[in-house]
Amino acid sequence: MPAEEFFPTLHCLETLVPELLQVSNHPSTPTQSQNCLTLLACGARRWVMFRSLYDRDSDWFVEFETELFNCADWLNQFKQKVEHYKTRSFSDWLFSDYTESFTNQFIATLKSRYTLEENDIDQLLSTPIFSATDRTLRNHLTQLSQLKTPFLDRQPINPQATSKKPIHKFRKRSTAAIRELFATQPNFKLEETLEFFTNDVSDIAQLLFTKINGEQRLFIHHDYVVNEDLRETSADLADRLKEIWKETPTPPMKIAYSSAYLNQTQNYTVYPVCLYYYQRAYYLCAFGQRPQRTANQPPVGWYNYRLERIRQHQKLSWDTTHLPFSKSDIINHSENYSTAYIQQELDAAYGFDFYENSDLTLLRFEPDFAQRYIDNSFRHPTFNKLKSLEETRALIKSLNLPNPQQLLTHIHTYSDAAYYILRYRQQDNTVIMRLRAWGPKVEVIFPHELRQRMRQDLEQTWQLYQDL
């Protein structure tokens, strides 16, 4: 089983020590906090013991010559594997195989779930979790076999004895049984940590949390183009938004937004939904008043507000008069104003401006370029290769295009080309940037508006290089 299957999540510790569920989000007194810290140390201890039995990649994995073993058998092997095991801290045990990214996320979750203070966290991280008696460790093995989902089988050695106290030994469960347990217990994985990754990055991002032979082997370059002077302002706003999103229902906001397109700053009242990192900057996705780029664009709707361009912000009450949107509509139809809705629209057409109208485009790629760089790549759910020239001809005939015969004659000239369709967002610069990057290797067949836009851009670029 790979190391990432042994992530010491809080849900994992709560499974190993069910009593933790009774104190989560409740420790309000010093006594309750101390009880919580004791239980967390207990969970960490059991997690180490469990990993020593099943994780062959662990530095403290133990093996037994016989199928059955007792606590002494396990402890003798464990002592040989780990020097000074009694003095190693909670932090040493849990985080030595995982990266700083994982550690920071774990501590942040720890604070919020158990309402712990900084001094509580410091105390826990420095706790030597194995400063316990052999009897305590023996009890832990017994308890691992008695959990609702047992991690060990317990075998009585003298079941018929009447004068002696019953003696038990333990047997490890099969690897298949443990795998099944992990497969049916998503709490043992970092799925909840990686949900914020989009475009199937989460599988790769697992490497962010796991060291390989003590080294981190995956690094992500965060290309952030925002001026350094504005980054702290953006971070403060992000923190403020996190506090606002803790309220139920989420309240509206008033923001002063400096639009680069309009070259002016105006006030807008919006309903904030989520933050998105896209194309080297952070954006607030919100519904409400918005900059009007065209005369026929509705003044109220969705908009992506680039975070550092929000100059001022203020939380509003739902009782504020003359709100530009209806509280009842947003609360009673929350599915239309949610992160799930945004993701649905992002999947429906290529481009970050998910609120713009969409259209279908037909792209022609040079066959060699397509074979090398396009055919086996994923660009968007709607980006699909047409199987043949005949299928391309049938598509053109099926659409109400202004010049179908001219298009049919044109594609016949490039009968060996690779033809792809893509649904895209109109007026979205992401689409234009992608087509520019492909350069002369791609041609927009239709729609006419997108083809003309690409032609105009290329002509203007060509003019720049005529003087020298």
C-alpha positions as CSV (number, residue, x, y, z in Angstrom):
1,M,0.0,0.0,0.0
2,P,1.5,3.4,-1.0
3,A,2.4,5.9,1.7
4,E,-0.4,8.3,0.7
5,E,-2.9,5.6,1.9
6,F,-1.5,6.2,5.5
7,F,-2.1,10.0,5.6
8,P,-2.7,10.7,9.3
9,T,-5.8,12.8,8.8
10,L,-8.0,13.8,11.7
11,H,-10.7,11.5,10.4
12,C,-8.2,8.7,10.6
13,L,-7.3,9.5,14.2
14,E,-11.0,9.8,15.1
15,T,-11.6,6.3,13.6
16,L,-8.7,4.9,15.7
17,V,-10.0,6.8,18.8
18,P,-13.8,7.2,18.5
19,E,-13.9,9.3,21.7
20,L,-12.4,12.1,19.7
21,L,-15.8,12.6,18.0
22,Q,-17.3,13.5,21.3
23,V,-15.0,16.5,21.8
24,S,-14.6,17.9,18.3
25,N,-15.7,21.5,18.2
26,H,-16.5,21.4,21.9
27,P,-13.4,21.9,24.1
28,S,-14.3,25.2,25.7
29,T,-12.6,24.8,29.1
30,P,-9.0,24.0,30.0
31,T,-10.0,20.6,31.2
32,Q,-11.8,19.7,28.0
33,S,-8.9,21.0,25.9
34,Q,-6.5,18.9,27.9
35,N,-8.7,15.8,27.4
36,C,-8.8,16.6,23.6
37,L,-4.9,16.7,23.5
38,T,-4.7,13.4,25.4
39,L,-7.0,11.7,22.9
40,L,-5.2,13.2,19.9
41,A,-1.9,11.9,21.3
42,C,-3.6,8.5,21.8
43,G,-4.8,8.6,18.2
44,A,-1.3,9.4,16.9
45,R,0.1,6.5,19.0
46,R,-2.4,4.0,17.5
47,W,-1.7,5.4,14.0
48,V,2.0,4.7,14.4
49,M,1.3,1.2,15.7
50,F,-1.1,0.5,12.9
51,R,1.4,1.7,10.3
52,S,4.1,-0.4,11.9
53,L,1.9,-3.4,11.1
54,Y,0.8,-2.7,7.6
55,D,3.0,-0.1,5.9
56,R,6.0,-1.9,4.4
57,D,7.5,1.4,3.2
58,S,7.5,2.7,6.8
59,D,10.9,3.0,8.6
60,W,9.2,1.2,11.6
61,F,7.5,-1.6,9.8
62,V,7.7,-4.9,11.8
63,E,7.4,-8.5,10.7
64,F,6.8,-11.6,12.7
65,E,8.1,-15.2,12.2
66,T,4.7,-16.6,13.2
67,E,1.2,-15.6,12.3
68,L,0.2,-14.9,15.9
69,F,2.0,-12.4,18.0
70,N,1.6,-10.6,21.3
71,C,2.5,-7.1,22.5
72,A,6.0,-8.2,23.6
73,D,6.7,-9.6,20.2
74,W,5.6,-6.4,18.6
75,L,7.4,-4.1,21.1
76,N,10.7,-6.0,20.7
77,Q,10.7,-5.5,17.0
78,F,9.5,-1.9,17.3
79,K,12.3,-1.0,19.7
80,Q,14.9,-2.4,17.2
81,K,13.4,-0.3,14.4
82,V,13.2,3.1,16.2
83,E,15.8,4.4,18.6
84,H,14.6,6.6,21.4
85,Y,11.0,5.9,20.5
86,K,9.9,7.0,23.9
87,T,11.1,10.6,23.4
88,R,10.0,11.2,19.8
89,S,7.3,13.8,19.6
90,F,3.9,13.9,18.0
91,S,5.3,16.1,15.3
92,D,8.3,13.7,14.6
93,W,6.0,10.7,14.3
94,L,3.3,12.2,12.1
95,F,5.1,14.6,9.8
96,S,8.6,13.1,9.1
97,D,7.3,11.4,5.9
98,Y,5.1,14.2,4.8
99,T,5.8,17.6,3.4
100,E,5.4,21.1,4.9
101,S,2.3,21.6,2.8
102,F,0.6,18.6,4.5
103,T,1.8,19.7,7.9
104,N,0.4,23.2,7.6
105,Q,-3.0,21.8,6.3
106,F,-3.1,19.3,9.2
107,I,-2.5,22.0,11.8
108,A,-5.0,24.4,10.3
109,T,-7.7,21.6,10.4
110,L,-6.7,20.7,13.9
111,K,-7.3,24.2,15.2
112,S,-10.7,24.6,13.6
113,R,-12.0,21.2,14.3
114,Y,-11.2,21.1,18.0
115,T,-11.1,24.9,18.7
116,L,-7.6,24.7,20.0
117,E,-5.3,27.7,20.9
118,E,-1.8,28.1,19.7
119,N,-0.4,27.0,23.1
120,D,-2.5,23.8,22.9
121,I,-1.1,23.1,19.4
122,D,2.5,23.7,20.6
123,Q,1.9,21.4,23.6
124,L,0.5,18.6,21.4
125,L,3.2,18.8,18.7
126,S,5.9,18.4,21.3
127,T,4.2,15.6,23.2
128,P,6.3,12.3,23.4
129,I,3.4,10.1,22.5
130,F,5.1,6.8,23.4
131,S,5.9,7.9,27.0
132,A,3.5,5.1,28.1
133,T,3.8,1.8,29.9
134,D,4.0,-1.6,28.1
135,R,0.6,-2.3,29.6
136,T,-0.9,0.8,27.9
137,L,0.6,-0.4,24.6
138,R,-0.9,-3.9,25.1
139,N,-4.3,-2.3,25.7
140,H,-3.9,-0.3,22.4
141,L,-3.4,-3.5,20.4
142,T,-6.5,-5.0,22.1
143,Q,-8.5,-1.8,21.3
144,L,-7.4,-2.0,17.7
145,S,-9.0,-5.4,17.5
146,Q,-12.2,-4.2,19.1
147,L,-13.0,-1.1,17.0
148,K,-16.1,-1.1,14.9
149,T,-13.9,-1.6,12.0
150,P,-11.1,-3.8,13.6
151,F,-7.6,-3.5,12.4
152,L,-6.4,-6.7,14.0
153,D,-7.9,-10.2,14.7
154,R,-7.7,-11.4,18.3
155,Q,-7.1,-15.1,18.9
156,P,-7.7,-16.7,22.3
157,I,-4.9,-19.1,23.3
158,N,-6.4,-20.8,26.3
159,P,-10.2,-20.6,25.7
160,Q,-11.0,-23.6,27.9
161,A,-9.0,-22.3,30.9
162,T,-11.1,-21.8,34.0
163,S,-8.6,-20.9,36.6
164,K,-6.4,-18.6,34.5
165,K,-7.2,-15.3,33.0
166,P,-7.8,-15.8,29.2
167,I,-4.7,-15.2,27.1
168,H,-5.0,-13.6,23.6
169,K,-2.7,-13.1,20.7
170,F,-3.2,-11.0,17.6
171,R,-3.2,-11.7,13.9
172,K,-2.8,-9.2,11.2
173,R,-5.7,-8.9,8.8
174,S,-5.0,-9.6,5.1
175,T,-3.7,-6.9,2.9
176,A,-6.9,-7.3,0.8
177,A,-9.0,-6.7,3.9
178,I,-7.1,-3.6,4.8
179,R,-7.2,-2.3,1.2
180,E,-11.0,-2.8,1.2
181,L,-11.2,-0.9,4.5
182,F,-9.3,2.0,3.0
183,A,-11.4,1.9,-0.2
184,T,-14.6,2.1,1.8
185,Q,-13.3,4.6,4.3
186,P,-12.6,7.8,2.3
187,N,-11.7,9.5,5.6
188,F,-8.3,7.8,5.4
189,K,-7.4,9.8,2.3
190,L,-6.8,13.4,1.5
191,E,-9.7,13.7,-0.9
192,E,-11.2,16.4,1.3
193,T,-7.9,18.3,1.2
194,L,-7.6,18.1,-2.6
195,E,-11.1,19.0,-3.6
196,F,-10.0,22.5,-4.5
197,F,-7.8,21.2,-7.3
198,T,-9.5,21.2,-10.7
199,N,-8.8,19.5,-14.0
200,D,-7.8,16.2,-12.5
201,V,-4.8,17.7,-10.8
202,S,-5.6,16.0,-7.4
203,D,-3.9,12.7,-8.2
204,I,-0.6,14.5,-9.0
205,A,-1.0,16.8,-6.1
206,Q,-0.9,13.8,-3.7
207,L,2.9,14.0,-4.3
208,L,2.8,17.5,-2.6
209,F,2.1,15.8,0.7
210,T,4.3,12.7,0.5
211,K,8.1,12.6,0.7
212,I,10.0,9.9,-1.3
213,N,13.1,8.7,0.5
214,G,12.9,11.8,2.7
215,E,12.8,14.2,-0.3
216,Q,10.0,16.2,-1.8
217,R,9.9,15.4,-5.5
218,L,7.0,17.5,-6.8
219,F,7.1,21.3,-7.0
220,I,4.5,23.6,-8.5
221,H,5.5,27.0,-9.8
222,H,2.9,29.5,-8.9
223,D,3.0,32.1,-11.6
224,Y,1.4,35.0,-9.8
225,V,1.5,38.3,-11.9
226,V,0.0,40.6,-9.2
227,N,2.3,43.4,-8.1
228,E,3.9,42.5,-4.8
229,D,2.6,45.7,-3.2
230,L,-1.0,44.5,-3.8
231,R,-0.5,40.9,-2.7
232,E,-1.0,41.6,1.0
233,T,-4.2,43.5,0.2
234,S,-5.5,40.5,-1.7
235,A,-4.6,38.2,1.1
236,D,-6.5,40.4,3.6
237,L,-9.6,40.3,1.4
238,A,-9.4,36.6,1.0
239,D,-9.3,36.2,4.8
240,R,-12.3,38.5,5.1
241,L,-14.2,36.5,2.5
242,K,-13.5,33.3,4.5
243,E,-15.1,34.9,7.5
244,I,-18.1,36.0,5.4
245,W,-18.6,32.5,4.0
246,K,-18.8,31.1,7.6
247,E,-22.1,33.0,8.0
248,T,-25.4,31.3,7.1
249,P,-26.8,32.6,4.7
250,T,-23.8,34.2,3.1
251,P,-24.4,38.0,3.2
252,P,-24.0,40.4,0.2
253,M,-21.0,42.7,-0.2
254,K,-20.4,46.2,-1.5
255,I,-17.1,46.5,-3.4
256,A,-15.3,49.3,-5.1
257,Y,-13.8,47.7,-8.3
258,S,-11.3,49.2,-10.7
259,S,-12.1,47.7,-14.1
260,A,-9.1,47.5,-16.5
261,Y,-11.4,47.2,-19.4
262,L,-13.5,50.3,-18.5
263,N,-10.5,52.1,-17.0
264,Q,-12.6,53.4,-14.1
265,T,-13.5,52.5,-10.5
266,Q,-17.2,52.0,-9.5
267,N,-19.2,50.5,-6.6
268,Y,-21.0,47.2,-7.1
269,T,-23.2,45.2,-4.8
270,V,-22.6,41.5,-5.2
271,Y,-23.3,38.1,-3.7
272,P,-19.8,36.4,-3.3
273,V,-19.6,32.7,-4.2
274,C,-16.0,31.6,-4.4
275,L,-12.3,32.4,-5.2
276,Y,-10.6,31.0,-8.3
277,Y,-7.0,31.1,-9.2
278,Y,-6.9,31.4,-13.0
279,Q,-4.4,32.6,-15.6
280,R,-1.9,33.8,-13.0
281,A,-4.2,35.8,-10.7
282,Y,-7.0,35.3,-8.2
283,Y,-10.6,36.2,-8.9
284,L,-13.8,36.6,-6.9
285,C,-16.7,34.9,-8.7
286,A,-19.8,36.8,-7.6
287,F,-23.4,37.5,-8.8
288,G,-24.7,41.0,-8.7
289,Q,-23.9,44.4,-10.2
290,R,-21.1,44.2,-12.7
291,P,-19.0,46.3,-15.1
292,Q,-20.9,46.6,-18.4
293,R,-18.6,45.9,-21.3
294,T,-21.3,46.2,-24.0
295,A,-24.4,48.3,-24.2
296,N,-26.7,45.3,-24.4
297,Q,-25.2,43.5,-21.4
298,P,-27.5,43.2,-18.4
299,P,-26.3,45.3,-15.5
300,V,-26.9,42.4,-13.0
301,G,-25.4,39.0,-13.5
302,W,-22.2,36.9,-12.9
303,Y,-18.7,38.4,-13.0
304,N,-15.2,37.4,-12.2
305,Y,-13.6,40.3,-10.2
306,R,-9.9,40.2,-10.2
307,L,-9.0,40.3,-6.5
308,E,-6.3,42.9,-6.4
309,R,-8.6,45.3,-8.3
310,I,-11.1,45.4,-5.5
311,R,-10.1,48.6,-3.8
312,Q,-12.6,48.6,-0.9
313,H,-15.1,46.1,0.4
314,Q,-17.9,46.1,3.0
315,K,-20.2,43.3,4.3
316,L,-23.9,44.3,3.9
317,S,-27.0,43.0,5.7
318,W,-29.7,41.2,3.8
319,D,-32.0,44.0,5.2
320,T,-30.1,46.6,3.1
321,T,-32.6,48.5,1.0
322,H,-32.5,48.4,-2.8
323,L,-30.4,45.3,-3.2
324,P,-30.0,44.5,-6.9
325,F,-30.9,40.9,-6.4
326,S,-33.6,39.0,-4.4
327,K,-32.6,37.3,-1.2
328,S,-35.4,34.8,-1.6
329,D,-34.3,33.9,-5.1
330,I,-30.7,33.3,-4.0
331,I,-31.6,31.4,-0.8
332,N,-34.5,29.3,-2.3
333,H,-32.6,28.5,-5.4
334,S,-29.1,28.2,-4.0
335,E,-28.1,25.6,-6.7
336,N,-28.1,28.5,-9.2
337,Y,-25.7,30.6,-7.1
338,S,-23.2,27.9,-6.1
339,T,-19.7,26.7,-6.8
340,A,-21.2,23.6,-8.4
341,Y,-23.1,25.8,-10.9
342,I,-19.9,27.7,-11.8
343,Q,-18.0,24.4,-12.4
344,Q,-20.9,23.1,-14.5
345,E,-20.7,26.2,-16.7
346,L,-16.9,26.0,-16.9
347,D,-17.3,22.5,-18.2
348,A,-20.0,23.5,-20.7
349,A,-17.7,25.8,-22.7
350,Y,-14.0,26.7,-22.9
351,G,-13.1,30.0,-21.2
352,F,-13.1,31.4,-17.7
353,D,-15.9,33.9,-18.3
354,F,-18.5,31.2,-17.7
355,Y,-21.3,33.7,-17.9
356,E,-20.7,34.8,-21.5
357,N,-22.7,33.2,-24.4
358,S,-21.1,30.2,-25.9
359,D,-20.6,29.2,-29.5
360,L,-19.2,26.2,-31.5
361,T,-16.0,26.5,-33.4
362,L,-14.4,24.2,-36.0
363,L,-10.6,24.1,-36.0
364,R,-8.2,22.7,-38.6
365,F,-4.8,21.5,-37.4
366,E,-1.9,20.4,-39.6
367,P,-1.9,16.6,-39.4
368,D,1.7,16.2,-38.2
369,F,1.2,18.9,-35.5
370,A,-2.1,17.3,-34.4
371,Q,-0.5,13.8,-34.2
372,R,2.4,15.1,-32.1
373,Y,0.7,17.6,-29.7
374,I,-3.1,17.6,-30.0
375,D,-4.5,14.1,-30.5
376,N,-3.6,12.6,-27.2
377,S,-4.1,15.7,-25.1
378,F,-7.1,17.0,-23.0
379,R,-8.0,20.6,-23.5
380,H,-11.7,20.8,-22.5
381,P,-14.7,18.4,-22.2
382,T,-16.1,19.9,-25.4
383,F,-12.8,19.6,-27.4
384,N,-13.3,16.6,-29.6
385,K,-11.7,15.3,-32.8
386,L,-14.0,14.6,-35.8
387,K,-13.4,11.0,-37.0
388,S,-13.3,11.8,-40.7
389,L,-13.6,14.4,-43.4
390,E,-17.1,13.1,-44.2
391,E,-18.1,13.8,-40.6
392,T,-16.7,17.3,-40.9
393,R,-18.7,17.9,-44.0
394,A,-21.8,16.6,-42.4
395,L,-21.3,19.0,-39.4
396,I,-21.0,22.0,-41.7
397,K,-24.1,20.9,-43.7
398,S,-26.1,20.5,-40.4
399,L,-25.5,24.1,-39.2
400,N,-27.1,27.2,-40.4
401,L,-23.8,28.8,-41.6
402,P,-23.7,31.8,-44.0
403,N,-21.3,30.3,-46.5
404,P,-21.5,26.4,-46.2
405,Q,-20.5,25.7,-49.8
406,Q,-17.4,27.9,-49.5
407,L,-16.4,26.1,-46.3
408,L,-16.9,22.7,-47.8
409,T,-14.7,23.6,-50.8
410,H,-12.0,24.9,-48.3
411,I,-11.8,21.8,-46.1
412,H,-11.7,19.6,-49.2
413,T,-8.4,21.3,-50.0
414,Y,-7.1,20.0,-46.6
415,S,-8.5,16.5,-46.7
416,D,-5.7,15.0,-44.6
417,A,-6.0,17.6,-41.8
418,A,-7.2,17.0,-38.3
419,Y,-10.5,18.7,-37.6
420,Y,-11.6,19.4,-34.0
421,I,-14.7,21.1,-32.6
422,L,-14.8,23.1,-29.4
423,R,-17.5,25.0,-27.6
424,Y,-16.1,28.3,-26.3
425,R,-17.1,31.4,-24.5
426,Q,-17.5,34.5,-26.7
427,Q,-15.6,37.6,-25.7
428,D,-13.3,35.5,-23.5
429,N,-9.7,36.4,-24.0
430,T,-8.5,32.9,-22.9
431,V,-9.8,31.5,-26.2
432,I,-7.9,34.1,-28.2
433,M,-4.7,33.5,-26.2
434,R,-4.9,29.7,-26.8
435,L,-5.4,30.1,-30.5
436,R,-2.5,32.6,-30.7
437,A,-0.3,30.1,-29.0
438,W,-1.0,27.5,-31.6
439,G,0.0,30.0,-34.3
440,P,0.0,28.9,-37.9
441,K,-0.6,25.3,-36.9
442,V,-4.3,26.0,-36.5
443,E,-7.0,27.6,-38.6
444,V,-10.5,28.7,-37.4
445,I,-12.9,27.5,-40.0
446,F,-16.0,28.9,-38.3
447,P,-17.7,31.0,-36.8
448,H,-16.9,33.9,-39.0
449,E,-16.6,36.4,-36.1
450,L,-13.9,34.4,-34.4
451,R,-12.1,33.8,-37.7
452,Q,-12.2,37.6,-38.4
453,R,-10.9,38.4,-34.9
454,M,-7.9,36.1,-35.4
455,R,-7.3,37.6,-38.9
456,Q,-7.3,41.2,-37.5
457,D,-5.0,40.3,-34.7
458,L,-2.5,38.7,-37.1
459,E,-2.6,41.6,-39.5
460,Q,-1.9,44.1,-36.8
461,T,0.9,41.9,-35.5
462,W,2.4,41.6,-39.0
463,Q,2.3,45.4,-39.4
464,L,4.5,45.8,-36.3
465,Y,7.3,43.9,-38.0
466,Q,7.3,45.8,-41.4
467,D,9.4,48.8,-40.4
468,L,12.8,47.2,-39.6
